[in-house]
Amino acid sequence: MNTQDPITIRFIEVFNWLKQEQKVRSARQFALGLSTYPQSLNDILKGRREATLQMIQKLTEVYNINSHYLLTGQGCIERTDVNGISTCPKVSVTYLKAHEFCAYASAADKKNLDDHEWSKWELPQELLGQNVDVAIQCNTDRVSSGVHQGDLLFLRKMPQSAWKSSISSKRIYLVRLVDNMHIIRVEKNDADGFYLQPDDRDLPLFIPYEDIKEVWSAISKWSHNVNSDAMEHISANKIADLTRSIQSQNESIVALTERVLRMSEQREMQSQF
């Protein structure tokens, strides 16, 4: 099982997301962007050390990553707003509860999705612009490593051509097999399929690609238990430091806005002479 703290796990998830979105090409490029040594990043990706506060702060600044997501796992990975105003149009997504998984799997296999009245949600503002296709509410006691009862997962469908190259270690996915669907966390990818991180469910540890109908990548997880078991491993100092980082970002935005307004006023006054 993964023993890294939740913030480091999300740090790795962000790196995999940046690669999937082609915002970085390699771990080396990512490390240089964070002003750290590639070997230090490699140790983090292999679970041998934790991400440092300096790396996390640099991640939010260089790659426009949402500090709140890194701290709590809530909201979207990338900041999509300017001064609190969303720059993206509103969209709706299909919403499935846990007991609808099998119904969706059956309908998809028979290609009669239109016969089912799936619930539609307006996408929360924090996730606008993230290309979310479906929202899943997990109503079972244990769904996957790091996912708990009541959690909401927002997912994007992956094209089959991207499975072998883009399915990343340690990330959460929804996979549809012939007659059911499972939320899983990938241990590692393979040429013929992928290995799952073991948990207390009776699932195979390897799923071949030939058995898979659909794969959905988790973009964001919203949890009602942010301060529960997962947060116990986060030190009070790290929470305080990240909170200050979030506040600093907000203060920087306010300061920049004020500076732009002052420059505009000065230009307007100069133009009158």
N, C-alpha and C positions, 0 to 999 in steps of 0.2 A: 504494500500500500504506500501511497505517496506521503512522506513525512514533512514536506516543505510547508511553510506557513501559507495561508490563503492568499496573501498579497503577492508572494512570489509565484504561486500557481497562476494567478491572474496576469502577472508580468509575462510569464511564458505564453499564456493564451493570447496576449496582445501581440507578442512577437509572431506567433503563428498566424494571427489575423492579418498583420501587416504583410507577411509573405503571401498569404492567400489573395490579398487585395493588390499585390504587386507594388506595394509602397516601399518595400525593401527587397533586395535580390538575394541576400545571404546573411548568415549570422555575423560574418565579418563586417559587412556594411552597417548592420544594426549596431554592433559594438562600437564602431568608430563614430557613429552618430551620437552615441551616449558617452563619448569620450572615455571609454574603458577598453581594457585589453580583450581581444577575442577569446583568449584562454579563460579569463574570468567569466565571460558570458557563457562559454562552453560548460564550465563547472556548474553554473546555475541551471542550464538546460538539461544537464545529466543528473540533477538532484544532489549535487555534492556541496552546495552552498546556497545561501539566501541572497535575493536581490538587495542591494544596499539602498539606503534612502537617497543617496546622490543619483543612482541609476534611475530610480523611480521618478524623482523630480525632473531629471533630464528627459525622461520618456514623455512626460506630460508637456514639456516645453517644445521639444524638437519635433515630435510626431503628432501634436495636437490631441493627446489622449486625455480622456475624462478622468480627473483625479478621483471623483466620487465613485466611479466604477472600480478603480484600483483598490480603494479603501473598503468598499462595502459589497461589490459585485452587483450593484443596482445601476440601472440606467444603461446607456449605450457606451460602447468602447470609445468612440471618437466624439469630440465636442462638435455639435452641429448647430450651434447658435452663436449669435453676436450680440453682446449686451443683453442676453436673456431673451432675445427675439428669434424665433426659429426662422431659418432661411429655406425651409423645405415645405412642400405642399402636404396637406393632410391626406392620409390614405387609410384604408381599412384592411384588416387581415382576418383570415379564417381562424376561429378559436375552437380548439378541441380540448375536452376534459379527458381524464385518464380512461374512463369507461367507453369513450368514443374511439379509442385507438383501433380496436378490432373492426368496428363498423367502417372506419375510414379505410383500413387495409383491405377489407372485403370489397368495398365500393370501388376503390382504385384498381383492384385486380380485374374487376368486371367492367371497368371503364364506365360506371354509371354514377359518377360523383354528383351529377345534377339531380339525382333522385333523392338526395339527402339535403336537409335544410341545416347546413352548418352555421353556427353562430358567427356573426361578424362583429369585430371590435374596431373602434377607431384607434389607430396606433398612438400610444402615448408620445407626447411631444419630445421626450428625451431620446426616442428611437427614430424620429423622423429622418429620412435620408439613409437609413441603414438597409433598405431592400429586404424587409422582413416579409416572409410569405405566410407563416403560420405561428400561432401562439398555442402552447401546450400548458395546461394546468395539471400538476402532478398530485393526484389524490391518494396515492398509496404510501405506505409507511416508509419504504426505501426504494428509490427508483434507480439510482446510480451513485457512484462515489461523488460526494459533494452536492448531491441533489436530494431534497427532502420533501416531505409532505407539505402541500400548499404552495410550493415554489412555482413560479411562472417561467417558462422558457420561450424565448422568441427566436425563431429559426428561419434560415434561408435554404432553399432547395439547391443542391449541388448537381450540376450536369454529370452524367455518367463518365464523360470524357475526362473529368477532373478528379475522379475518385483516387486513382493511383498516385497522382502527383500532389494533391492538395489536402488529403486527409492527414491530420497532424497528430502527433503524440500528445497525450494529456488533455486533449480537448473533448468536449461533450458533443455527441451527435444523436440524432434520432434516425434509426434504420428501420425500413419496412421490408419484411421478408414476405413469404408467400401468403401467410394468413394472420400475421400479427406484426406489432411494432414494438421496438424496445428503445429506451433511452440508455445510451452506453457512454463510457469514457474510454477512449482508445489508448492502449498501451504503446503500440507501435504499428506502423504500416508495413505491408509486405507486397510482393509482386502479385500474389494470388488472393490477398484479402487483408484483414487486419486483426490484431490481437486485442482483446479487451482487458482493461484493468480488472482484476478479480474483486468481487464483492460478495454479499451474502445471498445473492440470487442464484438460481439453478440455470445459468446460461453457459453456453459453450465459450471457451476462452479464445476461439478463433472462428471468424465468420468469413467464408470465401466470397469473393465478389459475385460468383455465379449464382449464389443464393439470395442476393440482394436486389430488391426492386427499386428502392429509393433511398437516398441519403440526404439528411437535412443537417446543416451545421448550426450550432447554437451561437447566436450573436450576443445575447444578453440573458442573464438570469436575475429575476427579482425574487427575493426571499423575504418572508414575513419573520424569519428567525435570524436576522442579521447579527444579533448579539448573543447567539446561542453557541453551540459547540464549536463551530468553525472559528468564531472570533476569540475563543479562549486562548488560542495559540498566538495571538497577536499581542505584543507587549504594549503597555500603556504609553511608553515613550514613542513607539512607532506610530500609534494612532494620533498622539498629540502632534508629532512632526508632520504627518500627512494632513492633519486638519489645518495646521499653519500654512502648508503648501497651498491648499485649496483657498484659504483666505487671502494668501498672497496673490494668487491668480486673479481673484475678484478685485482686489485693490489695484492691481496693475491695469485691469480693464477700465476701472473708474478713472484712474490717473491719466491713462491714454486718452479717454474720451474728453476729459477736462482740458487736456493740452490741445487736442484738435479744435475744440470749441474756442479756446483762447486765440489760436492761430487764425481761425476764421474771422473772429472779431477784429483782430489786428489788421488783417487784409482788407476788411470792409472799411475800417477807419482810414487806412492809407489810400484807398481808392477814392475817398471823398476829397482829397487834396489835389 
